[in-house]
Amino acid sequence: MSQWEIRMSNSKKVPYFFHNETKQSVWDAPASLSEEEIKGLPGYEYLINNGNPHAGQVRASHLLIKHKDSRRPSSWKEQNITRTKEEAIAILREHQAAINGSTDKFTELASEHSDCSSHTHGGDLGWFGRGQMQKPFEDAAYGLKVGEISDVISSDSGVHLVLRTA
């Protein structure tokens, strides 16, 4: 097994090769490594994504309101959610009006009112790529510009407002 790994330079923001045993670091791939070995190194994503480990991904937060027809009609706030989808949308519309485009207000309301466990992080779901979220949610997140908030989105989980953060 190779002692090499690929790391990201803090100063130049470009990938480099680091040998764990000798602590040697070099910009170019060591001649002793085959192309196949390089592909198997820890940190290889830095090379293929031009130094961006999140290439092709987005980061988003959401405010989720579940309803009785959600795939799991319970949350950290309510053991058994009985509201209708229409009632959930009405609640979300009230939050949408209060948010009025403010990302700070979005985070505040997601922390207080979202039925998702991500409420503990202001609704932040972290980085995700295509195929990792339900299609309506994914389409909304990828369709937004950074800092933009979606209209009401419906998925199997419930109804959401989505904030693209990166």
ABEGO torsion letter per residue (X at the ends): XBABBBBBBAAAGBBBBBBAAAGBBBABBBAABBAAAAAABBGAAAAAAGGBAABGBBBBBBBBBBBAABABBBBAABABBABBAAAAAAAAAAAAAAAGGBAAAAAAAAAAABABAAAAAGGBAEBBBBGABBAAAAAAAAABBBGBBBBBBBBAAEBBBBBBAX
